[in-house]
Amino acid sequence: MSASLSYLERSKLHSNPTAKAFLELMERKKSNLSVAADLNKKAALIELADKVGPYICLLKTHIDVVEDFDQDLVDQLTALAKKHDFMIFEDRKFADIGNTVKLQYGSGIYKIASWSDITNAHMVPGEGIVQGLREVGLPLNRAMLLLAEMSSAGTLAKGDYTVKTVEVARKYKDFVVGFIAMERYADKEGDDFIYMTPGVGLDQTSDGMGQQWKHPREVVFDRGCDVIIVGRGIYGNGRDAAKEAKRYQEAGWNAYVERISK
Ligand code: 5BU
């Protein structure tokens, strides 16, 4: 069962190069924290990435909210990823047919595939969406997650939809390395998906707009997920981002150590 193996053990067994490198990085940095950097100014985004960089394994972006986006932003983020040893996850949530997502992933203003190690997609269109993204991403050594569930109240991604999403992931394991999910699903022979979970907070449980925040221990220890994704808990309400990132890193890592020592 991959939930009881260490990230390092899992990295040795993994066949996808990005997943392998990511699991190694988590162990090396003792971090299962991803910061959701939802800021709409380039300078603020760079400042945040530099501040939280030492504590995270993954920087999650919504690049299309940045008002003054330019190629230099991408260059600076990738330089910070090298400096602090983290990967980048553009939370693009692709949701169109294969041919369209190919264009959206590889071209346009953002050229996501050229800089984002990991991206993700909804399964609404069917498996053609994975085929399209895979065509662009696989030659670049990228990886993707499928949205099997969401953190928000009333989400329709549940039940049979989630089950079918996991089936598609198994079919394209060379490129689909995990899920956005609220819990770990039962493993089948040969599975080692990475579970990333948004909706994590230590101090609040809701934002009044559908977001539901859970404690890192509940996510990692009780529910068996691998990566906690935290946004406003780290930089909202004038919080000291570096201090909070350290606090979340410790909470996430302690829950993981507790899980693998069970
Ligand atoms: P927050 O500030 O910690 O609530 O930010 C959560 C981030 O995770 C934000 O960027 C969302 O777009 C993202 N998210 C989410 O909250 N819930 C989901 O199910 C998915 C992504 Br998928």
Residues whose N, C-alpha, C, O or C-beta is under 5 A from the ligand:
A	BS01	5BU	A36 D38 E149 M150 S151 S152 I180 P198 G199 V200 Q211 I229 V230 G231 R232 G233
